[in-house]
Amino acid sequence: MSTPQVFLSHAGEDAKLAIEIAAGLKEALSAGGVSVRVFNTSAPEDRFRDFADIVAAGQEFKPLEWEGELRDYLQQQIRSSAAYILLVTPKSLHRSSKWIQFEIDTAYEEQARGKIAFMPCTAEGARLKDLPDKASVFQGIDLSKEQGWHAFARGQEQLLRSVAKCVALAADGSNSTESAG
């Protein structure tokens, strides 16, 4: 049986934080005996392609040439995940990325079909009331250090419990994650 996957959605500007959260999530779950793969496009092994593969030196960058392929890649990764974690920060809210919105839309559809747990998280000063529309219907988890270390630890603990539950359901071969979110 393959290791269950968690999709961590974030803005490129939040790459460092996303890498820290992914590593902390894997480490904490592993310490509890739970194995999980965190898909994170800021990790080199999860990137769609190397930029040099898309644009040769001196050529004009034409994102429309690979946009469909990227959509398929992201959709496949979300659909093969037990949980979708949306990381919302002031940077991601300001950026308002069409790719993050595409990921939210895809995960929302998968959650509606009972195939994935949708877990919105805020950090670095973003508030739960700032969540994008489709994400605001789910119980959010505040990971902001600004709220104090105890609140941050509680948010991380809540996220770990939710992900562990999703991973356990996926490992048991259950097709539904409705009760995990």
C-alpha positions as CSV (number, residue, x, y, z in Angstrom):
1,M,0.0,0.0,0.0
2,S,1.3,3.4,-0.9
3,T,1.9,6.2,1.6
4,P,-1.1,8.5,1.9
5,Q,-0.5,12.0,0.6
6,V,-1.4,15.5,1.9
7,F,-1.5,18.4,-0.6
8,L,-0.1,21.7,0.9
9,S,-1.4,24.6,-1.1
10,H,0.4,27.9,-0.7
11,A,1.6,31.0,-2.5
12,G,5.2,31.0,-3.9
13,E,6.0,33.9,-1.6
14,D,5.3,31.5,1.4
15,A,7.6,28.8,0.2
16,K,9.8,28.9,3.3
17,L,6.9,28.6,5.7
18,A,5.3,25.9,3.6
19,I,8.5,23.9,3.7
20,E,8.7,24.3,7.5
21,I,5.1,23.2,7.9
22,A,5.5,20.2,5.6
23,A,8.7,19.1,7.5
24,G,7.0,19.6,10.9
25,L,3.9,17.8,9.8
26,K,5.9,14.8,8.5
27,E,8.1,14.7,11.6
28,A,5.3,14.9,14.1
29,L,3.2,12.3,12.4
30,S,6.1,10.0,12.0
31,A,6.8,10.3,15.7
32,G,3.3,9.1,16.3
33,G,3.8,6.2,13.9
34,V,1.9,7.7,11.0
35,S,3.7,7.8,7.6
36,V,2.6,10.6,5.2
37,R,3.8,12.2,2.0
38,V,3.3,16.0,1.9
39,F,3.0,17.3,-1.7
40,N,4.4,20.8,-1.7
41,T,5.3,22.6,-5.0
42,S,8.1,24.5,-3.2
43,A,9.9,21.2,-2.7
44,P,12.1,20.4,-5.7
45,E,10.8,16.9,-6.0
46,D,7.2,18.1,-6.3
47,R,7.7,21.0,-8.8
48,F,5.8,20.7,-12.1
49,R,8.9,21.3,-14.1
50,D,12.2,23.1,-13.9
51,F,11.9,26.6,-15.4
52,A,14.8,25.9,-17.7
53,D,12.7,23.1,-19.2
54,I,9.9,25.5,-20.0
55,V,11.9,28.4,-21.4
56,A,15.2,28.1,-23.1
57,A,17.7,31.0,-22.7
58,G,16.7,33.9,-24.8
59,Q,13.1,32.7,-25.5
60,E,10.0,34.5,-24.5
61,F,8.1,33.0,-21.6
62,K,4.7,31.8,-22.8
63,P,2.8,30.3,-19.9
64,L,-0.3,29.4,-22.0
65,E,1.8,26.7,-23.7
66,W,2.0,24.6,-20.5
67,E,-1.0,25.9,-18.5
68,G,-3.2,22.9,-19.4
69,E,-0.5,20.4,-18.5
70,L,0.1,22.2,-15.1
71,R,-3.6,22.1,-14.4
72,D,-3.7,18.4,-15.1
73,Y,-0.6,17.8,-12.8
74,L,-2.1,19.8,-9.9
75,Q,-5.5,18.2,-10.3
76,Q,-4.0,14.7,-10.3
77,Q,-2.0,15.5,-7.1
78,I,-5.0,16.9,-5.3
79,R,-7.2,13.9,-6.3
80,S,-4.6,11.5,-5.1
81,S,-4.4,13.2,-1.6
82,A,-6.2,12.2,1.6
83,A,-6.2,15.8,2.7
84,Y,-5.8,19.3,1.3
85,I,-4.3,22.0,3.5
86,L,-4.7,25.6,2.3
87,L,-2.1,27.9,3.8
88,V,-3.4,31.5,3.9
89,T,-1.1,34.4,4.8
90,P,-1.3,38.1,4.1
91,K,1.1,37.4,1.2
92,S,-1.2,34.8,-0.4
93,L,-4.2,37.0,0.1
94,H,-2.4,40.0,-1.5
95,R,-1.2,37.8,-4.4
96,S,-4.7,36.3,-5.1
97,S,-3.2,33.6,-7.3
98,K,-5.3,32.0,-10.0
99,W,-3.4,28.8,-9.3
100,I,-4.3,28.8,-5.6
101,Q,-7.9,29.4,-6.6
102,F,-7.7,26.5,-9.1
103,E,-6.4,24.3,-6.3
104,I,-9.2,25.5,-3.9
105,D,-11.8,24.8,-6.6
106,T,-10.5,21.3,-7.3
107,A,-10.2,20.4,-3.6
108,Y,-13.6,21.8,-2.9
109,E,-15.1,19.6,-5.6
110,E,-13.2,16.6,-4.2
111,Q,-14.4,17.3,-0.7
112,A,-18.0,17.6,-1.9
113,R,-17.6,14.1,-3.4
114,G,-16.3,12.8,0.0
115,K,-12.8,12.1,-1.4
116,I,-10.6,14.5,0.5
117,A,-10.6,16.5,3.7
118,F,-10.3,20.3,3.2
119,M,-8.3,22.1,6.0
120,P,-7.8,25.8,5.6
121,C,-5.0,27.3,7.8
122,T,-4.1,30.9,8.5
123,A,-0.6,32.1,9.5
124,E,1.6,35.1,9.9
125,G,-1.3,37.4,10.8
126,A,-4.0,36.3,8.3
127,R,-7.3,35.8,10.1
128,L,-9.8,33.0,9.7
129,K,-12.4,35.6,8.6
130,D,-10.0,36.3,5.6
131,L,-10.3,32.8,4.1
132,P,-11.3,32.7,0.5
133,D,-15.0,32.0,-0.1
134,K,-14.9,28.3,-0.7
135,A,-12.4,27.8,2.1
136,S,-14.5,29.7,4.6
137,V,-17.1,27.0,4.8
138,F,-14.7,24.7,6.5
139,Q,-13.4,24.9,10.1
140,G,-10.1,26.8,9.8
141,I,-7.0,26.3,11.9
142,D,-5.0,29.4,13.1
143,L,-1.3,28.7,13.0
144,S,-0.2,32.3,13.6
145,K,2.7,32.7,15.9
146,E,1.4,36.2,16.6
147,Q,-1.5,34.7,18.6
148,G,1.1,33.4,21.1
149,W,3.0,30.1,21.2
150,H,0.3,28.3,23.1
151,A,-2.3,29.1,20.4
152,F,0.2,28.2,17.7
153,A,0.9,24.9,19.4
154,R,-2.9,24.2,19.7
155,G,-3.3,25.0,16.0
156,Q,-0.5,22.7,15.0
157,E,-1.9,19.9,17.3
158,Q,-5.4,20.3,15.7
159,L,-3.9,20.1,12.2
160,L,-1.9,17.0,13.2
161,R,-5.0,15.3,14.6
162,S,-7.0,16.1,11.5
163,V,-4.3,14.9,9.0
164,A,-3.6,11.8,11.1
165,K,-7.3,10.9,10.9
166,C,-7.4,11.5,7.1
167,V,-4.2,9.4,6.6
168,A,-5.7,6.6,8.8
169,L,-8.8,6.6,6.7
170,A,-6.8,6.5,3.5
171,A,-4.6,3.7,4.8
172,D,-7.7,1.6,5.7
173,G,-8.8,2.0,2.1
174,S,-11.8,4.1,2.9
175,N,-13.0,6.2,0.0
176,S,-14.6,8.8,2.2
177,T,-13.0,11.5,4.3
178,E,-16.2,13.3,5.2
179,S,-15.8,12.8,8.9
180,A,-12.1,13.7,9.0
181,G,-12.4,17.5,8.2
